[in-house]
Amino acid sequence: MSVPMPVDLTQYSANETLGGGERLEIRALRPTDRDELAAAVARMSEQSIYRRFFSPKRSFSPQEIALYVNVDFVKHVALVAVLEQDGRPAIVGGARYIVSRPSAAEVAFAVDDAHQGRGIGTLLMKHLAAIARDRGISELFAEVLSNNAAMLKVLEKSGLGLSTKTEHGVVHVTLKLS
């Protein structure tokens, strides 16, 4: 990947082009994104929320909000996908990893319903994997509901070494970065 990696990941920003020429910015999540992140979640369907959190959710506790927004960019890295909508930038997706043990991190994604199927999840995965690799992570893992074909496709298309194990309707995915 040709994006230069900043020493301070809070400054991470890269531009991508979607089909049709639309410009997408993938950048580090900022604490000031709290309201826009909440708006993105509010635009997501119940099914998309369930697929991301494995339970129906329409609200988040102050502790959950703090966990999602206050990212240290060392053990917890979060990116957002931003498109211009109605003349202003809007968060349309996000991805994050949280380091769980040395050189391994859990990864999760969400893209709002109106923008699913446009390659945004794939682009988020590309950038998150590059950051993880640069930071010494050699393995990403995810738990995905077995009926979440879109997320499984994003992980399969990542070009990373992939192994899966299915248990009780959940696919445990391991991605090797090296």
DRENVO-133987 format. One record per residue: x, y, z of N, C-alpha, C, O in turn. Coordinates in Angstrom, 3 decimals, always signed. Layout:
N
n.xx:n.yy:n.zz:ca.xx:ca.yy:ca.zz:c.xx:c.yy:c.zz:o.xx:o.yy:o.zz
X:Y:Z:X:Y:Z:X:Y:Z:X:Y:Z
...
//
This chain:
178
n.xx:n.yy:n.zz:ca.xx:ca.yy:ca.zz:c.xx:c.yy:c.zz:o.xx:o.yy:o.zz
+0.853:-1.175:+0.000:+0.000:+0.000:+0.000:+0.892:+1.229:+0.000:+1.923:+1.250:+0.671
+0.507:+2.235:-0.737:+1.376:+3.384:-0.941:+1.107:+4.547:+0.008:+1.739:+5.594:-0.128
+0.200:+4.402:+0.954:-0.091:+5.501:+1.869:+1.025:+5.595:+2.900:+1.279:+4.624:+3.614
+1.704:+6.751:+2.998:+2.740:+6.885:+4.014:+2.108:+6.837:+5.405:+1.078:+7.462:+5.658
+2.737:+6.093:+6.285:+2.197:+5.886:+7.623:+2.720:+6.979:+8.557:+3.926:+7.057:+8.792
+1.835:+7.822:+9.093:+2.302:+8.844:+10.030:+2.744:+8.201:+11.340:+2.224:+7.157:+11.736
+3.694:+8.824:+12.000:+4.122:+8.336:+13.311:+2.956:+8.454:+14.290:+2.713:+7.545:+15.083
+2.243:+9.562:+14.235:+1.080:+9.796:+15.081:-0.172:+9.392:+14.298:-0.620:+10.120:+13.413
-0.732:+8.230:+14.631:-1.883:+7.720:+13.885:-3.123:+8.586:+14.018:-4.045:+8.446:+13.215
-3.180:+9.472:+14.995:-4.333:+10.365:+15.095:-4.405:+11.285:+13.877:-5.436:+11.910:+13.630
-3.312:+11.370:+13.116:-3.260:+12.213:+11.918:-3.469:+11.414:+10.635:-3.340:+11.962:+9.540
-3.790:+10.134:+10.754:-3.933:+9.282:+9.573:-5.070:+9.778:+8.688:-6.175:+10.036:+9.167
-4.789:+9.910:+7.393:-5.801:+10.301:+6.423:-5.347:+9.847:+5.049:-4.188:+10.016:+4.671
-6.276:+9.271:+4.313:-5.988:+8.828:+2.953:-7.243:+9.020:+2.116:-8.360:+8.898:+2.619
-7.055:+9.319:+0.850:-8.172:+9.478:-0.069:-8.246:+8.281:-1.000:-7.228:+7.779:-1.477
-9.457:+7.841:-1.247:-9.737:+6.740:-2.158:-10.834:+7.218:-3.110:-11.516:+8.208:-2.845
-10.989:+6.506:-4.207:-12.045:+6.835:-5.160:-12.967:+5.636:-5.299:-12.517:+4.525:-5.581
-14.255:+5.864:-5.101:-15.257:+4.816:-5.273:-15.665:+4.754:-6.737:-15.363:+5.657:-7.517
-16.360:+3.670:-7.102:-16.895:+3.572:-8.455:-17.732:+4.804:-8.755:-18.479:+5.273:-7.896
-17.617:+5.315:-9.932:-18.348:+6.527:-10.278:-17.572:+7.790:-9.967:-18.049:+8.897:-10.218
-16.359:+7.626:-9.411:-15.497:+8.774:-9.169:-15.697:+9.500:-7.856:-15.042:+10.513:-7.613
-16.583:+9.013:-7.001:-16.826:+9.693:-5.725:-15.615:+9.550:-4.802:-15.060:+8.463:-4.646
-15.218:+10.674:-4.194:-14.054:+10.710:-3.313:-14.446:+10.271:-1.903:-15.425:+10.757:-1.338
-13.670:+9.350:-1.350:-13.867:+8.844:+0.003:-12.609:+9.126:+0.804:-11.505:+8.787:+0.378
-12.775:+9.743:+1.957:-11.641:+9.928:+2.858:-11.705:+8.844:+3.922:-12.753:+8.617:+4.526
-10.596:+8.187:+4.144:-10.461:+7.256:+5.265:-9.473:+7.908:+6.209:-8.329:+8.191:+5.851
-9.947:+8.140:+7.432:-9.101:+8.871:+8.380:-9.291:+8.332:+9.787:-10.198:+7.547:+10.067
-8.406:+8.783:+10.654:-8.492:+8.416:+12.066:-9.769:+8.989:+12.679:-10.158:+10.123:+12.399
-10.401:+8.190:+13.508:-11.544:+8.670:+14.288:-11.051:+9.724:+15.273:-9.983:+9.583:+15.868
-11.836:+10.772:+15.436:-11.480:+11.856:+16.366:-12.518:+11.919:+17.484:-13.683:+11.589:+17.259
-12.119:+12.333:+18.674:-13.116:+12.489:+19.748:-14.251:+13.433:+19.358:-15.367:+13.298:+19.860
-13.978:+14.381:+18.473:-15.008:+15.324:+18.026:-16.006:+14.687:+17.062:-16.979:+15.331:+16.669
-15.779:+13.432:+16.678:-16.680:+12.718:+15.775:-17.874:+12.097:+16.507:-18.702:+11.440:+15.877
-17.975:+12.288:+17.789:-19.014:+11.629:+18.592:-20.413:+11.788:+17.989:-21.115:+10.792:+17.812
-20.830:+13.007:+17.672:-22.184:+13.236:+17.153:-22.367:+12.629:+15.764:-23.405:+12.036:+15.472
-21.358:+12.780:+14.914:-21.457:+12.230:+13.567:-21.445:+10.702:+13.590:-22.112:+10.065:+12.774
-20.698:+10.117:+14.512:-20.692:+8.658:+14.662:-22.068:+8.183:+15.124:-22.578:+7.179:+14.627
-22.666:+8.897:+16.066:-24.017:+8.552:+16.535:-25.024:+8.668:+15.388:-25.931:+7.843:+15.278
-24.871:+9.681:+14.536:-25.773:+9.849:+13.392:-25.616:+8.685:+12.413:-26.603:+8.209:+11.852
-24.385:+8.226:+12.207:-24.149:+7.085:+11.309:-24.824:+5.830:+11.849:-25.448:+5.085:+11.094
-24.702:+5.598:+13.140:-25.343:+4.430:+13.752:-26.863:+4.548:+13.640:-27.547:+3.557:+13.386
-27.384:+5.747:+13.826:-28.834:+5.959:+13.738:-29.366:+5.661:+12.335:-30.534:+5.301:+12.182
-28.522:+5.807:+11.312:-28.941:+5.521:+9.935:-28.901:+4.029:+9.607:-29.401:+3.608:+8.564
-28.315:+3.239:+10.485:-28.179:+1.807:+10.223:-29.466:+1.067:+10.585:-30.153:+1.415:+11.546
-29.772:+0.045:+9.797:-30.960:-0.772:+10.057:-30.749:-1.646:+11.286:-29.622:-1.836:+11.743
-31.848:-2.175:+11.812:-31.758:-3.100:+12.938:-30.894:-4.299:+12.584:-30.119:-4.780:+13.410
-31.030:-4.781:+11.350:-30.242:-5.938:+10.919:-28.750:-5.611:+10.915:-27.948:-6.422:+11.379
-28.361:-4.445:+10.402:-26.949:-4.059:+10.384:-26.405:-3.896:+11.794:-25.280:-4.305:+12.080
-27.196:-3.304:+12.669:-26.783:-3.160:+14.074:-26.587:-4.539:+14.698:-25.594:-4.781:+15.383
-27.531:-5.436:+14.459:-27.439:-6.783:+15.017:-26.190:-7.499:+14.503:-25.491:-8.164:+15.268
-25.918:-7.361:+13.217:-24.743:-8.022:+12.646:-23.445:-7.477:+13.225:-22.473:-8.221:+13.354
-23.409:-6.212:+13.573:-22.193:-5.610:+14.134:-22.032:-5.927:+15.620:-20.928:-6.235:+16.069
-23.131:-5.855:+16.394:-23.035:-5.981:+17.852:-23.577:-7.297:+18.394:-23.507:-7.542:+19.598
-24.119:-8.153:+17.519:-24.668:-9.465:+17.893:-25.861:-9.354:+18.828:-26.223:-10.318:+19.502
-26.458:-8.199:+18.866:-27.670:-7.999:+19.660:-28.373:-6.751:+19.139:-27.746:-5.876:+18.543
-29.696:-6.678:+19.372:-30.385:-5.448:+18.958:-29.978:-4.302:+19.884:-29.997:-4.450:+21.106
-29.617:-3.180:+19.309:-29.207:-2.009:+20.099:-29.717:-0.767:+19.393:-29.597:-0.652:+18.173
-30.265:+0.130:+20.119:-30.633:+1.419:+19.561:-30.033:+2.556:+20.366:-30.102:+3.720:+19.972
-29.444:+2.204:+21.496:-28.770:+3.237:+22.280:-27.541:+2.615:+22.938:-27.428:+1.397:+23.071
-26.637:+3.482:+23.340:-25.395:+3.054:+23.947:-25.209:+3.787:+25.264:-25.569:+4.957:+25.394
-24.648:+3.092:+26.229:-24.385:+3.707:+27.532:-23.243:+4.713:+27.382:-22.489:+4.652:+26.411
-23.112:+5.636:+28.334:-21.979:+6.569:+28.286:-20.629:+5.840:+28.259:-19.686:+6.305:+27.619
-20.538:+4.703:+28.953:-19.295:+3.930:+28.959:-19.005:+3.342:+27.573:-17.859:+3.344:+27.124
-20.046:+2.841:+26.897:-19.863:+2.294:+25.546:-19.446:+3.397:+24.571:-18.554:+3.200:+23.745
-20.088:+4.539:+24.671:-19.744:+5.664:+23.796:-18.293:+6.073:+24.016:-17.561:+6.320:+23.057
-17.883:+6.143:+25.263:-16.491:+6.499:+25.569:-15.524:+5.479:+24.973:-14.484:+5.856:+24.432
-15.857:+4.194:+25.067:-15.002:+3.149:+24.500:-14.868:+3.313:+22.991:-13.775:+3.163:+22.446
-15.966:+3.619:+22.316:-15.934:+3.725:+20.860:-15.268:+4.994:+20.357:-14.690:+4.995:+19.270
-15.336:+6.065:+21.119:-14.834:+7.357:+20.636:-13.435:+7.691:+21.150:-12.653:+8.314:+20.431
-13.110:+7.296:+22.361:-11.807:+7.622:+22.942:-10.814:+6.506:+22.631:-10.721:+5.515:+23.356
-10.090:+6.684:+21.557:-9.202:+5.667:+21.020:-7.762:+6.098:+21.262:-7.414:+7.255:+21.024
-6.914:+5.172:+21.738:-5.527:+5.546:+22.033:-4.578:+5.411:+20.841:-3.454:+5.910:+20.901
-4.999:+4.757:+19.775:-4.200:+4.540:+18.568:-2.893:+3.800:+18.854:-1.924:+3.916:+18.104
-2.884:+3.047:+19.938:-1.800:+2.127:+20.237:-2.394:+0.725:+20.321:-2.102:-0.132:+19.487
-3.221:+0.501:+21.322:-3.897:-0.787:+21.468:-5.297:-0.779:+20.848:-5.908:-1.831:+20.658
-5.780:+0.389:+20.543:-7.118:+0.534:+19.960:-7.021:+1.554:+18.830:-6.781:+2.738:+19.069
-7.209:+1.084:+17.599:-7.109:+1.929:+16.413:-8.476:+1.956:+15.736:-9.084:+0.906:+15.527
-8.957:+3.138:+15.395:-10.261:+3.265:+14.738:-10.174:+4.235:+13.568:-9.621:+5.330:+13.679
-10.734:+3.804:+12.450:-10.799:+4.623:+11.242:-12.258:+4.862:+10.882:-13.128:+4.053:+11.205
-12.516:+5.969:+10.216:-13.849:+6.237:+9.685:-13.742:+6.506:+8.189:-12.718:+6.973:+7.690
-14.834:+6.196:+7.488:-14.953:+6.488:+6.065:-15.883:+7.679:+5.940:-16.998:+7.660:+6.463
-15.431:+8.713:+5.249:-16.167:+9.974:+5.170:-16.456:+10.326:+3.707:-15.554:+10.363:+2.870
-17.734:+10.581:+3.423:-18.177:+11.034:+2.106:-18.828:+12.399:+2.249:-19.353:+12.743:+3.308
-18.788:+13.158:+1.191:-19.501:+14.436:+1.140:-20.978:+14.134:+0.903:-21.322:+13.462:-0.069
-21.855:+14.623:+1.784:-23.299:+14.446:+1.625:-23.989:+15.760:+1.946:-23.760:+16.358:+2.997
-24.820:+16.192:+1.046:-25.540:+17.452:+1.231:-24.590:+18.600:+1.565:-24.895:+19.456:+2.395
-23.433:+18.601:+0.903:-22.483:+19.698:+1.070:-21.632:+19.653:+2.317:-20.922:+20.614:+2.615
-21.686:+18.547:+3.059:-20.850:+18.457:+4.252:-20.349:+17.034:+4.431:-20.979:+16.095:+3.945
-19.212:+16.855:+5.128:-18.680:+15.514:+5.325:-19.565:+14.701:+6.277:-20.040:+15.208:+7.293
-19.772:+13.437:+5.923:-20.579:+12.538:+6.764:-19.856:+11.204:+6.912:-19.347:+10.650:+5.938
-19.816:+10.701:+8.129:-19.249:+9.378:+8.379:-20.243:+8.344:+7.873:-21.406:+8.336:+8.277
-19.771:+7.463:+6.976:-20.635:+6.432:+6.411:-20.178:+5.025:+6.796:-20.840:+4.043:+6.462
-19.060:+4.929:+7.489:-18.575:+3.625:+7.919:-17.407:+3.773:+8.869:-16.836:+4.852:+9.024
-17.071:+2.679:+9.491:-15.947:+2.694:+10.407:-15.380:+1.296:+10.588:-16.053:+0.291:+10.358
-14.137:+1.264:+11.003:-13.457:+0.003:+11.287:-12.500:+0.244:+12.442:-11.988:+1.346:+12.636
-12.276:-0.811:+13.196:-11.350:-0.680:+14.313:-10.709:-2.017:+14.612:-11.227:-3.078:+14.264
-9.566:-1.932:+15.267:-9.015:-3.139:+15.871:-8.621:-2.811:+17.293:-8.257:-1.684:+17.628
-8.709:-3.842:+18.116:-8.303:-3.737:+19.518:-7.334:-4.882:+19.778:-7.671:-6.051:+19.594
-6.122:-4.529:+20.210:-5.099:-5.531:+20.487:-5.539:-6.352:+21.691:-5.891:-5.808:+22.738
-5.514:-7.671:+21.524:-5.943:-8.568:+22.603:-4.774:-9.317:+23.227:-4.837:-9.728:+24.386
-3.716:-9.489:+22.459:-2.491:-10.117:+22.955:-1.377:-9.643:+22.029:-1.662:-9.143:+20.940
-0.128:-9.784:+22.428:+0.950:-9.291:+21.564:+0.806:-9.829:+20.138:+0.652:-11.032:+19.928
+0.857:-8.952:+19.200:+0.798:-9.202:+17.760:-0.540:-9.732:+17.237:-0.602:-10.230:+16.113
-1.604:-9.636:+18.028:-2.930:-10.070:+17.560:-3.988:-9.070:+18.005:-3.932:-8.532:+19.111
-4.964:-8.829:+17.113:-6.017:-7.861:+17.422:-7.337:-8.314:+16.830:-7.389:-8.951:+15.778
-8.408:-7.965:+17.541:-9.751:-8.218:+17.033:-10.162:-7.045:+16.151:-9.906:-5.888:+16.485
-10.793:-7.347:+15.035:-11.186:-6.332:+14.070:-12.716:-6.330:+13.932:-13.358:-7.376:+14.026
-13.286:-5.141:+13.708:-14.731:-5.020:+13.504:-14.995:-3.860:+12.546:-14.230:-2.897:+12.488
-16.093:-3.972:+11.798:-16.466:-2.984:+10.781:-17.952:-2.698:+10.846:-18.735:-3.507:+11.342
-18.327:-1.544:+10.342:-19.733:-1.229:+10.095:-19.783:-0.179:+8.992:-18.993:+0.765:+8.973
-20.727:-0.365:+8.077:-20.976:+0.619:+7.016:-22.476:+0.857:+7.013:-23.262:-0.090:+7.055
-22.873:+2.127:+6.962:-24.317:+2.388:+7.001:-24.994:+1.791:+5.766:-24.382:+1.657:+4.706
-26.243:+1.444:+5.925:-26.968:+0.661:+4.916:-26.947:+1.287:+3.530:-26.805:+0.575:+2.536
-27.085:+2.593:+3.448:-27.150:+3.261:+2.151:-25.843:+3.144:+1.370:-25.825:+3.364:+0.158
-24.762:+2.804:+2.042:-23.454:+2.756:+1.387:-22.840:+1.365:+1.343:-21.700:+1.201:+0.907
-23.588:+0.363:+1.793:-23.086:-1.004:+1.734:-23.013:-1.457:+0.276:-23.795:-1.019:-0.567
-22.062:-2.338:+0.000:-21.913:-2.876:-1.343:-21.152:-1.972:-2.298:-21.123:-2.232:-3.501
-20.539:-0.921:-1.786:-19.811:+0.030:-2.641:-18.294:-0.104:-2.507:-17.546:+0.658:-3.120
-17.840:-1.073:-1.707:-16.404:-1.278:-1.526:-15.814:-0.532:-0.348:-14.600:-0.569:-0.148
-16.640:+0.147:+0.441:-16.131:+0.926:+1.572:-15.536:+0.010:+2.634:-14.472:+0.306:+3.178
-16.205:-1.094:+2.936:-15.665:-2.046:+3.912:-14.327:-2.607:+3.467:-13.416:-2.766:+4.280
-14.202:-2.909:+2.182:-12.946:-3.426:+1.634:-11.828:-2.401:+1.778:-10.706:-2.748:+2.145
-12.134:-1.134:+1.489:-11.124:-0.080:+1.633:-10.744:+0.127:+3.095:-9.565:+0.293:+3.409
-11.720:+0.118:+3.983:-11.413:+0.232:+5.416:-10.495:-0.916:+5.846:-9.537:-0.706:+6.591
-10.791:-2.121:+5.377:-9.974:-3.290:+5.721:-8.546:-3.111:+5.226:-7.595:-3.413:+5.946
-8.394:-2.624:+4.005:-7.059:-2.413:+3.428:-6.235:-1.465:+4.301:-5.073:-1.740:+4.597
-6.832:-0.364:+4.705:-6.109:+0.624:+5.502:-5.844:+0.117:+6.915:-4.755:+0.317:+7.453
-6.825:-0.531:+7.510:-6.642:-1.048:+8.869:-5.557:-2.124:+8.892:-4.740:-2.160:+9.812
-5.545:-2.996:+7.891:-4.521:-4.044:+7.819:-3.129:-3.434:+7.652:-2.170:-3.899:+8.268
-3.015:-2.395:+6.822:-1.714:-1.742:+6.624:-1.215:-1.120:+7.926:-0.032:-1.224:+8.251
-2.104:-0.480:+8.663:-1.718:+0.105:+9.948:-1.302:-0.998:+10.918:-0.272:-0.891:+11.585
-2.103:-2.050:+10.990:-1.793:-3.151:+11.911:-0.427:-3.750:+11.587:+0.393:-3.957:+12.481
-0.190:-4.023:+10.326:+1.096:-4.597:+9.911:+2.241:-3.663:+10.298:+3.260:-4.109:+10.827
+2.070:-2.368:+10.034:+3.092:-1.374:+10.358:+3.370:-1.316:+11.861:+4.480:-0.989:+12.279
+2.370:-1.632:+12.659:+2.495:-1.563:+14.116:+2.854:-2.919:+14.743:+2.785:-3.081:+15.962
+3.236:-3.885:+13.909:+3.712:-5.164:+14.427:+2.646:-6.201:+14.699:+2.925:-7.232:+15.312
+1.425:-5.946:+14.253:+0.358:-6.939:+14.400:+0.508:-7.942:+13.261:+0.626:-7.551:+12.100
+0.503:-9.218:+13.585:+0.647:-10.235:+12.542:-0.632:-11.033:+12.325:-0.725:-11.819:+11.382
-1.621:-10.831:+13.197:-2.871:-11.591:+13.073:-4.057:-10.721:+13.484:-4.054:-10.097:+14.544
-5.057:-10.697:+12.627:-6.333:-10.065:+12.948:-7.370:-11.166:+13.045:-7.315:-12.146:+12.302
-8.305:-11.009:+13.948:-9.370:-11.999:+14.029:-10.699:-11.294:+14.221:-10.767:-10.171:+14.722
-11.759:-11.989:+13.804:-13.108:-11.433:+13.896:-14.086:-12.561:+14.142:-13.863:-13.702:+13.736
-15.164:-12.226:+14.807:-16.299:-13.123:+14.937:-17.418:-12.512:+14.106:-17.799:-11.358:+14.302
-17.939:-13.308:+13.171:-18.929:-12.821:+12.218:-20.109:-13.776:+12.222:-19.927:-14.991:+12.155
-21.312:-13.237:+12.300:-22.489:-14.094:+12.193:-22.458:-14.798:+10.844:-22.143:-14.186:+9.824
-22.783:-16.077:+10.844:-22.655:-16.862:+9.612:-23.555:-16.347:+8.484:-23.282:-16.626:+7.317
-24.617:-15.604:+8.800:-25.478:-15.053:+7.748:-25.040:-13.659:+7.283:-25.728:-13.033:+6.476
-23.910:-13.176:+7.782:-23.403:-11.861:+7.390:-22.451:-12.029:+6.193:-21.236:-11.869:+6.307
-23.056:-12.359:+5.044:-22.280:-12.648:+3.841:-21.414:-11.456:+3.417:-20.298:-11.649:+2.936
-21.910:-10.244:+3.589:-21.156:-9.065:+3.155:-19.841:-8.936:+3.927:-18.794:-8.685:+3.331
-19.891:-9.103:+5.238:-18.670:-8.992:+6.040:-17.716:-10.135:+5.727:-16.507:-9.925:+5.629
-18.243:-11.329:+5.572:-17.388:-12.465:+5.237:-16.702:-12.235:+3.887:-15.546:-12.616:+3.704
-17.414:-11.613:+2.946:-16.845:-11.310:+1.630:-15.712:-10.294:+1.752:-14.678:-10.436:+1.100
-15.904:-9.264:+2.591:-14.850:-8.263:+2.801:-13.589:-8.945:+3.322:-12.488:-8.669:+2.845
-13.749:-9.831:+4.293:-12.591:-10.509:+4.867:-11.932:-11.445:+3.852:-10.705:-11.524:+3.784
-12.737:-12.142:+3.075:-12.196:-13.044:+2.052:-11.442:-12.276:+0.971:-10.412:-12.744:+0.486
-11.947:-11.094:+0.587:-11.327:-10.291:-0.469:-10.105:-9.509:+0.021:-9.463:-8.819:-0.771
-9.780:-9.603:+1.291:-8.689:-8.807:+1.848:-7.327:-9.182:+1.282:-6.387:-8.393:+1.367
-7.206:-10.373:+0.705:-5.923:-10.811:+0.190:-4.988:-11.331:+1.270:-3.832:-11.656:+1.002
-5.494:-11.407:+2.482:-4.687:-11.902:+3.605:-4.927:-13.395:+3.775:-5.955:-13.918:+3.345
-3.980:-14.075:+4.400:-4.159:-15.491:+4.690:-5.358:-15.659:+5.610:-5.380:-15.096:+6.705
-6.340:-16.417:+5.187:-7.613:-16.509:+5.907:-7.876:-17.944:+6.341:-7.697:-18.883:+5.565
-8.302:-18.101:+7.583:-8.810:-19.396:+8.038:-10.093:-19.132:+8.822:-10.237:-18.099:+9.476
-11.017:-20.081:+8.743:-12.303:-19.920:+9.423:-12.672:-21.183:+10.163:-12.234:-22.286:+9.837
-13.499:-20.975:+11.177:-14.079:-22.078:+11.939:-15.476:-21.613:+12.342:-15.632:-20.531:+12.908
-16.486:-22.423:+12.055:-17.865:-22.042:+12.361:-18.355:-22.830:+13.564:-18.199:-24.049:+13.645
-18.953:-22.095:+14.498:-19.490:-22.684:+15.721:-20.756:-21.951:+16.107:-20.736:-20.731:+16.273
-21.849:-22.663:+16.251:-23.106:-22.095:+16.747:-23.525:-20.836:+15.991:-23.950:-19.858:+16.606
-23.408:-20.854:+14.670:-23.854:-19.726:+13.855:-22.896:-18.559:+13.800:-23.233:-17.504:+13.262
-21.699:-18.730:+14.353:-20.680:-17.667:+14.336:-19.442:-18.198:+13.614:-18.953:-19.288:+13.912
-18.953:-17.420:+12.671:-17.729:-17.773:+11.963:-16.571:-17.057:+12.648:-16.557:-15.829:+12.735
-15.613:-17.818:+13.128:-14.411:-17.277:+13.730:-13.372:-17.178:+12.610:-12.929:-18.193:+12.072
-12.997:-15.965:+12.272:-12.106:-15.700:+11.139:-10.752:-15.255:+11.683:-10.670:-14.414:+12.578
-9.700:-15.834:+11.129:-8.332:-15.415:+11.452:-7.670:-14.986:+10.154:-7.720:-15.699:+9.152
-7.051:-13.815:+10.184:-6.350:-13.260:+9.032:-4.877:-13.095:+9.382:-4.547:-12.454:+10.380
-4.003:-13.658:+8.585:-2.551:-13.539:+8.781:-2.037:-12.377:+7.941:-2.256:-12.327:+6.731
-1.356:-11.449:+8.594:-0.844:-10.268:+7.902:+0.552:-10.484:+7.321:+0.994:-9.715:+6.467
+1.239:-11.513:+7.774:+2.606:-11.719:+7.267:+2.735:-13.045:+6.579:+3.813:-13.386:+6.092
//
